[in-house]
């Protein structure tokens, strides 16, 4: 097993395999994980790093250190995965399509373009809710949103960030409003 690993790494420079954020050499994974939390503020997988034992075995877990007598671990860059940053993981900006610039309730000239802002606009300026008006938002992945808690839960579970506003008529037929 070691000879095949050495053959594949012969022409490569060892520094090209090291983690871009920091080269850390530790005796066990627990020590590395505590350094990872303190220094990088993200788990090892998100940093795109692997643990390589002196015997040549590469892994994300500490299981190998139980089985191997050597188990001197070095952190290296995983060539298959890009380095991910915390900012890549969550999209905060949510915008409605700006095709119609009027509120559907009373044709207001200005209203917020986010679903949460639109719910606030309806409750403050028109003293109503989406449900009372027969309206709901649908994200690009098909999730239905009609309350503030729906928006909060949706941002945690779904990565669809483009919304359209729909109206349900008395017959149960859906029509797109925005």
KEKOL-59839 format. One record per atom (N, C-alpha, C): residue in one letter; x, z, y. Coordinates in steps of 0.1 Angstrom, whole numbers, plus 2048, in hexadecimal, padded with zeros to 3 digits. Example, Ala and Ser with C-alpha at 12.3 -4.5 7.8 and 13.67 -1.06 7.14 Angstrom:
! residues 2
A88484E7C7 A87B84E7D3 A88484E7DF S8808477EA S8898477F5 S88184F800 
This chain:
! residues 178
X8088007F4 X800800800 X80980080D X81380880C X81C808818 X8237FB81A X8277F4810 X82F7E8812 X8267DD818 X8197DC815 X8107D281B X80E7D682A X80D7E282D X80B7E683B X8187E3843 X8247E583D X8307E3844 X8327D4846 X82E7CC83C X82F7BD83D X8277B8849 X81B7BD84B X8127B8855 X8177BC863 X81F7C7864 X8237CC871 X8327C8874 X8387C086C X8467BD86E X8497B687C X8427AC880 X8447A588C X83F7AB898 X8387B6897 X8317BC8A3 X8397C78A9 X8387C98B5 X83F7D38BC X8367E08BB X83C7EC8B8 X8347F88B6 X82C7FC8C2 X8327F98CE X82B7FD8DA X81E7F68DD X81C7E98D7 X8107E28D9 X8057E88D1 X8077F08C7 X7FD7F78C0 X7F98048C5 X80080A8CE X7FD8178D3 X7F18178DD X7EB8228DE X7DF8238E6 X7E48218F5 X7DC8198FC X7E081690A X7DF822913 X7D682B910 X7D4837919 X7DF841918 X7E484390B X7EE84D90A X7F384C8FB X80084E8F9 X80684E8EC X80785D8E8 X7FF8618DE X7FF86F8DA X8048708CC X80D8798C9 X81187C8BC X80E88A8B9 X80588D8AE X80189A8AB X80289C89C X8018A9898 X8028AC88A X7F48AB883 X7E98AC88A X7DC8AB884 X7D28A588E X7C78A1888 X7BC89A890 X7B58A489A X7B48B1895 X7AD8BA89E X7B48BC8AB X7C18BD8AB X7C98BE8B7 X7C88B18BF X7C88A68B9 X7C68998C0 X7B88988C7 X7AE89C8C0 X7A089C8C5 X79F8A58D2 X7A68B08D2 X7A58B98DD X7AC8B38E9 X7B88AC8E6 X7BF8A58F1 X7B68998F6 X7AF8928ED X7A78878F0 X79C88B8FA X7958978F7 X78B89B8FF X79089F90D X79B8A690D X7A18AB91A X7A689F923 X7AE89691C X7B588C924 X7AD87F926 X7A587B91C X79E86E91D X78F86F920 X78A87B91D X77B87D920 X773874917 X77786F90C X76F867903 X7748688F5 X76C8658EB X7708668DD X77A85B8DA X78285D8CF X78C8538CB X7878458C9 X77B8448C3 X7768378C0 X77382F8CD X76E8368D8 X76C82F8E4 X77882C8EB X7838338E8 X79082F8EF X7968248E7 X7918208DC X7968148D4 X7A38188CD X7A58248C9 X7B18298C2 X7AE82D8B4 X7B982D8AC X7B983189E X7C483B89C X7C3842890 X7CE84B88C X7D6844882 X7E3844883 X7EC83E879 X7F5848873 X7F584A866 X7FE853860 X80B84D85E X81685585B X82384F859 X82384784C X81A84A843 X819842836 X813834839 X80E832845 X808824848 X7F9824848 X7F282E844 X7E482E843 X7DE830851 X7D4828855 X7CD829862 X7BF82D860 X7BA836868 X7AC83B867 X7A7841874 X79A844875 X79584B880 X79385A87D X79385D870 X78F86B86C X79C873867 X79A880865 X7A5888861 X7A688A852 X79D88384B X79D88483C X7AA881836 X7B187783B X7BE873835 X7C887E836 X7C8886840 X7D2891841 X7D089B836 X7C489C82F X7C28A5824 X7C989F817 X7C8892816 X7CD88B80A X7DB88880A X7E1886816 X7EF881817 X7F988D81A X80488C813 X80E897815 X816896822 X81788A827 X81E888834 X81688C840 X80B885842 X80188784C X80788B85A X81088385F X81588486D X80E878874 X80587B87D X7FB871882 X80086C890 X7FF85F892 X80285989F X7F58518A3 X7F28528B0 X7E684B8B5 X7EB83D8B9 X7E38338B4 X7E68258B7 X7DA81E8BD X7DC8128C3 X7D080A8C8 X7CA8028BC X7BD8028BB X7B67FA8B2 X7B57EC8B7 X7BC7E28B1 X7BD7D48B6 X7AF7CD8B6 X7A67D28AD X7997CB8AB X78F7CF8B6 X7917DA8BD X7877DE8C6 X78D7DF8D5 X7847DC8DF X7897DD8EC X78A7EB8F1 X7917EE8FB X7917FB901 X7847FD909 X77C807905 X77080990C X771814916 X76B813921 X76B81E92B X75D82492B X75D830931 X750837932 X74682F93A X74B827944 X74382094D X73C814946 X74280F93B X73D804933 X73080892B X72E815929 X72481991F X71681B925 X71581D932 X70781F937 X705817944 X6FA810944 X6F7808950 X6ED810958 X6F0813964 X6E781C96C X6DD813975 X6E280897A X6DA800983 X6CF7F997C X6C37FB980 X6B77F597A X6AF7EE985 X6AD7E1984 X6A77D998E X69B7D1988 X6907D0990 X6857C798C X6887B9991 X6837AF98B X6857A2991 X67E7A199F X68579B9A8 X68179B9B6 X67878E9B9 X67078A9B0 X66877E9B2 X65D7819BC X65778D9BA X64C7919C3 X65079D9CB X64F79D9D8 X6547A89E0 X6497B19E5 X63D7B09DF X6327B89E3 X62E7C29D8 X6287CD9DC X6227D79D2 X6157D19CD X6137D29C0 X6077CC9BA X5FA7D39BE X5FB7E09C2 X5EF7E79C4 X5E97E39D2 X5F07E49DD X5EA7E19EA X5F27D79F2 X5FB7CF9EB X6037C59F2 X60C7CB9FD X6127D69FA X61C7DCA03 X6277D3A04 X62D7D2A10 X6397C9A12 X6457CDA0B X6487DBA0B X6547E0A05 X6517EA9FB X6587EA9F0 X6577F49E6 X6647F49DE X6687FF9D7 X6748009CF X6747F69C4 X6807F19C0 X6817E79B6 X6847ED9A8 X6867FA9A7 X68880099A X67B806994 X67A807987 X66D80C981 X66A81A986 X674823987 X67283198B X66E83199A X6758299A2 X6718289B0 X6638239B2 X65F8199AA X6518139AB X64781E9A7 X64A82699D X640831999 X63F83B9A4 X64A83E9AB X64A8479B6 X6428419C2 X6448359C4 X63D82D9CF X62E82E9CC X62A82C9C0 X61B82C9BD X61583A9BF X61D8449BA X6178529BC X6178579CA X6218549D2 X6228599E0 X61A8519E9 X61A8449E9 X61383B9F3 X6058389EF X6028379E2 X5F58329DD X5ED83D9D5 X5F48489D3 X5ED8539CB X5E884F9BE X5EF8479B7 X5EB8419AA X5F78419A0 X5F483D994 X5FF83B98A X5FD82D984 X60882997C X60781C975 X5FB81C96B X5F9827964 X5EF82895A X5E1826960 X5DF82D96C X5D282C973 X5CF81D977 X5DA81697B X5D880897F X5D97FE974 X5DB803968 X5DC7FA95C X5E87F295C X5F37F7961 X6007F1962 X60A7F8959 X6147F0955 X61F7F694D X62B7ED94F X6377F394D X6447EB94D X6477E893F X64D7DC93D X6537D9930 X6617D4932 X66A7DB92A X6787D792B X67B7CA924 X6877C5925 X68B7B891F X68B7B9910 X68C7C690A X68B7C88FC X67D7CB8F7 X6737CB8FF X6667CD8FB X6607DB8FC X6687E4901 X6637F2902 X6597F390E X64E7FB90C X6447FD916 X64780A91D X64680992A X649815933 X63D81693D X63882293E X62D824948 X62E83294F X63783B94B X638848951 X64784B954 X64985595C X657859960 X65F85D953 X65886594A X65F86993E X66285D935 X65A853935 X65D84692E X66A840933 X66C840940 X67883A946 X684842942 X68384F942 X68E85893F X692856930 X688856927 X68A854919 X690846916 X68B83C91D X68F82E91B X69D82C91E X6A2832929 X6B083192D X6BA837922 X6B584191B X6BD847911 X6BD83F904 X6B2838900 X6B18328F3 X6B38238F3 X6B081C8FE X6B080E8FE X6BA808908 X6C07FD905 X6C97F790F X6C37EC916 X6B67E9915 X6AF7DF91D X6AE7E492C X6B37DD936 X6B37E2943 X6AB7D894D X6A57CE948 X69D7C5951 X68F7C894D X6877CA958 X6797CE956 X66F7C395C X6647C2956 X6597BA95C X64D7C395D X6447C1967 X6387C8969 X62C7C0963 X6247C795B X6197C1954 X60C7C8958 X6017C1957 X5F47C8959 X5EB7C594C X5E47D0948 X5DB7CE93C X5CD7CE942 X5C67C393F X5B87C2945 X5AE7C993C X5A17C993F X5977D0938 X5957CB929 X5987BF927 X5977B9919 X5A47BC911 X5AE7C2916 X5BA7C590F X5C47BA90F X5C27B0918 X5CB7A5919 X5D67A8923 X5E27A691F X5ED7A9928 X5F179D931 X5F37A093E X5F8795947 X60479A94E X60E792951 X61A796958 X617795967 X61B7A096E X6187A297C X62579E984 X6307A4980 X63D7A2986 X64779E97C 
